[in-house]
């Protein structure tokens, strides 16, 4: 199954954002996979994309490409073999 995500390929403005399609992987033993229903892009995401720190203007050292929008709303759609206390559909 394929899914789409947005990546920042390198530092810069909105023009460095690209939509890519990848194969959906199962979660590793200690991971939970979330079907993202909504994602917020915040000031730290923009600062990383621009190659600077939110606080003092120094580089953050983010490796590219990266996916902005770590604040998400969604539902668990798969869990790894060693995960407890969470189930798919939660």
C-alpha positions in Angstrom: 0.0 0.0 0.0 1.3 3.5 -0.9 1.0 6.7 1.2 2.0 10.3 0.5 4.0 12.7 2.7 5.5 16.1 2.4 9.3 16.5 2.8 11.7 19.5 2.9 14.5 18.4 0.7 17.0 21.1 2.0 17.0 24.4 3.7 15.0 27.2 2.1 11.5 28.6 1.6 8.2 26.8 0.7 9.7 25.9 -2.7 11.9 23.2 -1.0 8.7 21.2 -0.1 7.8 18.2 -2.2 5.1 15.6 -2.1 6.4 12.0 -2.3 4.8 8.6 -2.4 6.3 5.7 -0.5 5.4 2.1 0.4 3.7 1.8 3.8 5.8 -0.3 6.1 4.7 -2.3 9.1 5.9 -0.9 12.5 9.0 -2.3 14.1 8.6 -4.4 17.3 8.6 -1.4 19.6 6.7 1.1 17.4 3.2 2.2 16.8 2.0 3.4 13.4 -0.5 6.2 13.3 -2.9 7.1 10.4 -2.6 10.8 10.4 -5.9 12.6 10.1 -4.5 16.2 10.6 -1.0 17.6 11.1 0.0 21.1 12.3 3.0 22.8 10.9 4.4 25.1 13.6 7.2 27.7 14.0 9.8 25.1 14.9 9.0 23.2 11.6 9.5 26.4 9.7 12.7 27.3 11.5 14.2 23.8 10.8 13.2 24.2 7.1 14.9 27.5 7.0 18.0 26.0 8.7 17.9 28.1 11.9 17.0 27.7 15.5 13.8 29.1 16.9 15.6 30.6 19.8 19.0 32.0 18.9 19.4 31.8 15.2 22.1 29.0 15.2 21.7 26.0 13.0 19.8 23.1 14.4 21.7 20.4 12.5 18.5 18.8 11.1 19.2 16.1 8.6 17.4 16.5 5.3 15.0 15.4 3.9 12.7 15.8 6.9 8.9 15.7 7.2 7.4 18.8 9.0 4.3 18.5 11.1 5.1 16.4 14.2 2.0 17.6 16.0 -0.7 15.2 14.7 -4.2 13.9 15.3 -4.9 10.4 14.2 -5.6 6.8 15.1 -3.4 3.9 15.7 -3.6 1.5 12.7 -0.9 -1.0 13.6 1.3 -1.9 16.6 4.6 -3.7 16.8 4.9 -7.2 18.4 6.5 -5.8 21.7 4.0 -2.9 22.2 1.6 -3.2 25.1 -1.2 -0.9 26.3 -2.1 0.3 22.9 -4.2 -1.4 20.2 -5.0 -0.7 16.6 -8.1 1.4 16.3 -7.3 3.4 19.5 
